[in-house]
Amino acid sequence: MSRSSRTGLCRIVGVVALAVASLGAAAHARSQKGSAGPVPENLQYLYYGKSYGASVTVGSTVLVSETALAAIGCGAGNSTNTEAGISHAPLVSTGTIDTVATGTTGPVRSTHAESTVQNVSLLEGLVTAATVHAESQVSWDGFSFSGSGDGSSLADLRVAGLPVLIQIKPNTTLALAGIGTLILNEQIVDIQAGRARVTTNMIHLVVELPNPLADVGTEIVVASSHSALRQGSGLLKGYAFAARTVTPPLDSGQFGLKILPCDGTGSQWLSAAAPSIDVPGVLTSGTASSGVWGDVGQNRGYARTRNTLQGVNLLGGLLQADVITADVNVTIDGPGVETFGDNGSGFVGLSLAGHPAIQDDVPDNTAIFLDGLGVLFLNRTVPGDRSISKRMVELFVTLDNVLGLPVGSWVVVGKADVGVLSEEEAAGGMPFMQ
């Protein structure tokens, strides 16, 4: 769970007020650092920043999704997240995780991302650290791009209980007997004439030998940050995620988030998965998958964002569903000529305690006032300025309740947004993901 920022809480309060006021609304190569030479000044710039605490994968299977994810896409802005810790024995456990991703405009444009993870233990204490901190930053000063992973650090790193006393330079590699390879301060830096990209993974453990703790092919990453900045014009905006719960002062962040690149995806699906969701007392689910797709040309294009979530259980059975899908699209036929749709959205096996009439075919923008709790929206469609947002389940807690949820709590399940960048967003002046 995450401790939300002051600005995030203010936004939630505003959203609650807006929801109650709009019940009737409807709508359809690796190195430490590098640089490259001068570039034209009159081009647009696209920002991307991302940081997270830990992840575990085996091939394409996600065992632990990117925890405490903070991300910005296309426009400059700020995203933060905090999680109390994770425990996924015997693979990984941590204490507090803090993440941030920031993009700034001005004479010097930059993207910066950080991840700090406390009290790390991997493979039942084989690898431990008191604090793991990853940083990445890229910038354009009007003449050249540059970037580095400077500022990254490890405190009290131990392997098999013994302190690691060597200097941890970028891309330090250690062999783990009977396990595989441990990469420390992994830095991937790509600086070219029109872009800069830097990724820092402070701990990257790769299992290459059979052992009783983890399958061969398992990869564990702790404290990851990625920063990118490049020239280019962006036309699209959008993202999809499975769920987010805000119970002040805690904020789960966005589970299974996938962001649509401004210039599209080259007509291919890009996806992200979450193995399950468990927010005690609030929300549980099975697997979740988010995908984005986009193709753009001169003032024309098509984009689609989608999330599918299995086995949803909200507030101890108040709302249940076998499958929830949020699916939106936009077709761009010329300047200002845009068509939006949400035809792929829907429920399978939907039920709401005390409301037998609520079934899979629930109408758009159904609003239900729940006694002693608040307002529940189902199949909600929210039009924006050249955009569409789909929130399949959205709960605003407006009343004191027996569940112990603070007034002002907000839960959204199954969310997909897509649209066309405004001039201000395309110029890199503001974030658009909420």
C-alpha positions in Angstrom: 0.0 0.0 0.0 1.1 3.5 -0.7 1.1 6.8 1.1 -0.4 9.3 -1.2 1.1 12.8 -1.9 -0.7 15.9 -0.8 -1.5 16.8 -4.4 -2.9 13.3 -5.0 -5.3 13.6 -2.0 -6.5 17.0 -3.2 -7.3 15.5 -6.6 -9.3 12.7 -5.0 -11.3 15.1 -2.9 -12.1 17.0 -6.2 -13.0 13.8 -8.0 -15.5 12.9 -5.2 -17.2 16.2 -5.5 -17.2 16.0 -9.3 -18.7 12.5 -9.2 -21.6 13.5 -7.0 -22.3 16.5 -9.1 -22.3 14.5 -12.4 -24.5 11.5 -11.7 -26.4 12.1 -14.8 -23.5 12.6 -17.1 -23.2 10.2 -20.1 -20.9 9.8 -23.1 -20.4 7.6 -25.6 25.0 -0.2 -25.3 26.0 0.0 -21.6 28.2 2.7 -20.1 28.1 5.0 -17.1 27.3 8.2 -19.0 27.4 9.7 -22.5 26.4 12.6 -24.7 25.7 13.4 -28.4 26.0 16.6 -30.5 23.8 19.5 -31.3 20.2 19.1 -32.5 17.5 21.5 -33.9 15.7 23.5 -31.3 12.3 23.7 -32.9 11.2 20.1 -32.3 8.8 18.8 -29.7 10.1 16.6 -26.9 8.6 13.5 -25.5 9.3 12.5 -21.8 9.1 9.1 -20.2 10.0 8.2 -16.6 9.4 5.1 -14.6 10.6 3.7 -11.3 9.6 0.8 -9.1 10.7 -1.1 -6.0 11.0 -4.8 -7.1 9.8 -7.3 -9.7 10.2 -11.1 -10.2 9.7 -12.8 -13.5 10.4 -16.3 -14.9 10.5 -15.9 -18.7 7.2 -14.2 -19.6 5.5 -15.2 -16.3 5.2 -12.4 -13.8 5.5 -13.6 -10.2 5.8 -10.1 -8.6 4.7 -7.2 -10.6 6.5 -3.8 -10.5 5.8 -2.7 -7.0 5.1 0.9 -6.0 5.3 2.0 -9.6 5.7 5.7 -10.4 5.5 6.7 -14.1 5.0 9.7 -16.4 4.4 9.5 -20.1 4.9 12.0 -22.9 4.3 15.3 -21.1 6.4 16.6 -18.3 5.0 16.1 -14.8 5.5 14.3 -11.5 4.5 10.9 -10.2 5.3 9.5 -6.7 4.4 6.3 -4.9 5.2 4.6 -1.6 4.6 1.1 -0.4 5.1 -0.3 3.1 7.0 -3.4 1.8 6.5 -6.7 0.1 6.9 -10.4 1.1 7.1 -13.1 -1.5 9.0 -15.9 0.2 11.5 -17.3 -0.6 12.3 -14.9 -3.5 12.1 -11.4 -2.2 11.1 -9.3 0.9 11.5 -5.6 1.5 10.7 -2.8 3.8 9.5 0.6 2.7 9.6 1.4 -1.0 9.6 5.0 -2.2 9.6 5.9 -5.9 9.4 9.1 -8.1 9.4 10.0 -11.7 9.6 13.6 -12.9 9.8 15.5 -16.1 10.7 19.2 -16.3 10.6 21.8 -19.0 12.4 25.1 -19.5 15.8 26.0 -21.0 17.0 22.6 -19.7 14.6 19.8 -20.3 15.0 16.7 -18.2 13.5 13.4 -16.9 14.6 12.0 -13.6 13.5 8.8 -11.8 14.4 7.4 -8.4 13.6 4.2 -6.4 14.6 3.6 -2.8 14.1 0.2 -1.1 14.8 -0.6 2.5 15.7 -3.9 4.2 16.1 -6.1 1.2 16.3 -9.9 1.4 16.6 -12.2 -1.6 16.5 -16.0 -1.7 16.0 -16.4 2.1 18.8 -14.0 3.0 21.4 -15.1 0.5 21.6 -11.4 -0.7 20.6 -8.6 1.7 21.0 -4.8 1.9 19.9 -2.2 4.3 19.1 0.4 1.6 19.1 0.1 -2.2 18.8 3.3 -4.2 18.6 3.7 -8.0 18.7 6.9 -9.9 18.5 7.8 -13.6 18.5 11.1 -15.3 18.6 12.5 -18.8 18.6 16.0 -20.1 18.8 18.3 -23.1 20.4 21.7 -22.5 19.6 23.3 -25.9 22.8 21.9 -27.5 23.1 18.2 -26.6 21.5 15.2 -24.8 23.2 13.7 -21.8 22.3 11.1 -19.2 23.7 9.0 -16.3 22.8 6.8 -13.4 24.8 9.0 -10.9 23.5 9.1 -7.4 22.7 5.4 -7.2 23.9 3.5 -4.1 23.9 0.4 -1.9 24.1 0.4 1.9 25.3 -2.7 3.9 25.2 -5.1 1.0 25.9 -8.7 2.1 26.1 -12.0 0.2 25.7 -15.2 2.3 26.0 -13.0 5.4 29.4 -11.6 4.3 29.7 -7.9 3.6 30.5 -6.9 0.0 33.5 -4.6 0.4 34.4 -3.9 -3.2 33.5 -0.6 -4.9 30.2 -1.1 -6.7 31.0 0.4 -10.1 28.4 0.4 -12.8 27.6 -3.1 -14.1 29.5 -5.0 -11.3 29.0 -8.7 -11.7 29.3 -11.4 -9.0 28.9 -15.2 -9.3 26.5 -16.8 -6.9 27.7 -20.4 -6.3 24.9 -22.8 -7.1 22.5 -20.0 -8.1 23.7 -17.8 -11.0 24.7 -14.2 -11.5 24.3 -11.1 -9.4 24.5 -7.8 -11.3 25.0 -4.7 -9.1 24.4 -1.1 -10.2 23.3 -2.3 -13.7 23.3 0.8 -15.9 22.0 0.8 -19.5 22.8 4.2 -21.2 21.7 5.0 -24.8 22.6 8.6 -25.9 22.1 9.5 -29.6 21.6 12.7 -31.6 17.9 12.8 -31.0 17.3 11.0 -27.7 18.7 9.9 -24.3 17.7 6.8 -22.4 19.1 5.6 -19.1 18.0 2.6 -17.0 19.5 1.7 -13.6 18.7 -1.6 -11.9 20.6 -1.6 -8.6 20.2 -5.3 -7.9 19.5 -7.8 -10.7 19.7 -11.4 -9.7 19.5 -14.1 -12.5 19.0 -17.7 -11.6 21.0 -19.9 -14.0 21.5 -23.2 -12.0 19.0 -25.6 -10.4 18.5 -24.9 -6.7 15.7 -25.4 -4.1 14.8 -21.7 -3.9 14.0 -20.5 -7.4 13.4 -21.9 -10.8 16.1 -21.6 -13.5 15.2 -18.4 -15.5 14.0 -16.5 -12.5 15.0 -12.8 -12.6 14.7 -10.6 -9.5 15.1 -6.8 -9.9 15.3 -4.5 -6.9 15.3 -0.7 -7.2 14.8 0.2 -10.8 14.6 3.6 -12.5 14.3 4.5 -16.2 14.5 8.0 -17.7 14.0 8.9 -21.3 13.8 12.1 -23.4 13.6 12.4 -27.1 12.7 14.6 -30.0 9.5 13.8 -31.8 5.9 14.8 -32.2 3.2 13.1 -30.2 -0.4 12.8 -31.2 -1.8 10.1 -28.9 -2.3 9.8 -25.2 -3.7 7.0 -23.1 -3.1 4.1 -20.6 -4.8 1.2 -19.0 -4.6 -0.4 -15.5 -6.4 -3.0 -13.5 -7.2 -1.2 -10.3 -6.2 1.5 -7.8 -7.4 1.9 -4.2 -7.0 5.2 -2.2 -7.9 4.9 1.5 -6.3 8.1 2.9 -3.5 8.3 3.7 -2.8 5.1 1.8 -2.7 4.8 -2.0 -2.0 1.4 -3.8 -0.9 3.0 -7.0 -2.0 1.6 -10.3 -1.9 -2.2 -10.6 -0.8 -3.5 -14.1 -0.3 0.0 -15.6 0.6 0.3 -19.3 1.1 3.7 -21.0 0.4 4.4 -24.6 3.4 6.1 -26.3 2.5 9.4 -27.8 3.7 8.4 -31.3 2.0 5.0 -31.1 3.3 1.4 -30.9 4.2 0.7 -34.5 0.9 -1.1 -34.9 1.6 -3.8 -32.3 0.2 -4.6 -28.8 2.3 -3.6 -25.8 1.2 -5.2 -22.6 1.8 -5.4 -18.9 0.5 -8.0 -16.4 -0.2 -8.3 -12.7 -0.4 -11.8 -11.3 -3.0 -10.9 -8.7 -4.3 -8.0 -6.6 -4.6 -8.1 -2.8 -5.5 -5.0 -0.9 -6.6 -6.3 2.5 -10.2 -5.5 3.3 -10.7 -3.7 0.1 -10.0 -5.6 -3.1 -8.8 -9.0 -4.3 -8.5 -10.4 -7.8 -6.9 -12.9 -10.1 -4.7 -12.1 -13.0 -4.8 -8.8 -14.8 -3.6 -7.8 -18.2 -3.3 -4.3 -19.7 -2.5 -3.5 -23.3 -2.1 -0.5 -25.6 -2.0 -0.2 -29.4 -1.5 2.8 -31.7 -0.8 3.7 -35.3 -0.3 7.4 -36.4 0.3 9.3 -39.6 0.0 12.9 -40.6 -3.0 14.1 -38.6 -4.5 10.6 -38.8 -4.3 7.5 -36.6 -6.0 4.9 -34.4 -5.4 3.9 -30.8 -6.8 1.5 -28.4 -6.2 0.8 -24.7 -7.6 -2.2 -22.8 -7.5 -3.9 -19.4 -8.9 -7.3 -18.5 -9.2 -8.4 -14.9 -10.2 -11.9 -13.6 -11.9 -13.0 -10.4 -12.8 -9.6 -8.8 -14.0 -9.3 -5.2 -14.6 -5.9 -3.8 -15.2 -5.2 -0.1 -15.6 -8.8 1.0 -18.1 -9.8 -1.6 -20.1 -6.6 -2.0 -19.3 -6.7 -5.7 -18.0 -9.8 -7.5 -17.3 -10.5 -11.2 -15.6 -13.3 -13.1 -14.2 -10.9 -15.7 -14.1 -7.2 -16.0 -12.9 -5.5 -19.3 -12.3 -1.8 -19.9 -11.7 -1.2 -23.6 -11.6 2.2 -25.4 -10.5 3.4 -28.8 -10.1 6.6 -30.9 -10.0 7.0 -34.7 -8.5 10.2 -36.0 -9.6 11.1 -39.6 -8.0 14.5 -39.7 -7.4 17.6 -37.6 -10.1 17.7 -35.1 -12.0 14.8 -36.6 -12.1 12.1 -34.0 -14.4 9.2 -33.2 -14.3 7.5 -29.8 -15.7 4.1 -28.8 -15.9 1.6 -25.9 -17.5 -1.4 -27.6 -15.1 -4.0 -26.0 -16.0 -3.1 -22.5 -18.1 -5.3 -20.3 -18.7 -7.7 -17.4 -19.0 -11.4 -17.1 -20.6 -12.9 -13.9 -21.3 -9.5 -12.3 -23.2 -9.4 -9.0 -23.8 -6.7 -6.4 -25.0 -7.8 -2.9 -28.6 -6.5 -2.3 -29.1 -5.5 -5.9 -30.2 -8.6 -7.9 -31.1 -6.5 -10.9 -27.5 -5.6 -11.5 -26.2 -8.1 -14.1 -23.7 -8.2 -16.9 -25.7 -5.9 -19.1 -25.7 -3.0 -16.7 -26.3 0.2 -18.6 -23.6 2.9 -19.2 -23.1 5.3 -16.2 -25.2 3.4 -13.7 -25.0 5.1 -10.3 -26.0 3.3 -7.2 -26.2 5.0 -3.8 -25.1 2.5 -1.1 -26.6 3.0 2.3 -23.9 3.8 4.9 -21.1 3.8 2.3 -21.3 6.1 -0.7 -21.7 6.1 -4.4 -20.9 3.2 -6.8 -20.6 3.7 -10.5 -20.7 0.8 -12.9 -19.8 0.9 -16.6 -18.9 4.5 -16.3 -17.8 6.5 -19.3 -16.3 10.0 -18.8 -15.7 12.2 -21.8 -12.7 14.6 -21.8 -11.2 17.2 -24.0 -10.5 15.0 -27.1 -10.5 11.9 -24.9 -12.5 9.1 -23.4 -12.1 7.4 -20.0 -13.7 4.1 -19.0 -14.0 3.1 -15.4 -15.9 -0.2 -15.1 -16.2 0.0 -11.3 -15.7 3.2 -9.4 -16.5 3.7 -5.7 -16.5 6.9 -3.8 -16.8 6.6 0.0 -18.8 9.6 1.2 -20.2 8.3 4.5 -18.9 6.9 7.8 -19.2 3.1 7.5 -18.9 -0.2 9.4 -16.1 -1.3 7.0 -13.7 1.3 8.5 -13.0 3.0 5.1 -12.1 6.6 5.6 -14.5 9.1 4.1 -12.8 10.3 0.8 -11.7 6.8 -0.1 -11.8 6.0 -3.8 -11.6 2.6 -5.6 -11.5 2.1 -9.3 -11.4 -1.3 -11.0 -10.9 -1.7 -14.7 -9.7 1.6 -16.2 -8.8 2.5 -19.8 -8.2 6.0 -21.2 -7.4 7.1 -24.7 -7.3 10.4 -26.6 -5.5 13.0 -28.7 -2.9 15.3 -27.1 -3.8 18.9 -26.7 -1.3 21.5 -27.9 -0.2 22.1 -24.3 0.4 18.4 -23.7 2.2 17.8 -27.0 4.6 20.7 -26.1 5.5 18.8 -22.9 3.9 21.2 -20.5 1.8 18.9 -18.3 1.1 15.3 -17.4 -2.1 13.7 -18.6 -2.2 10.4 -16.6 -4.4 10.4 -13.6 
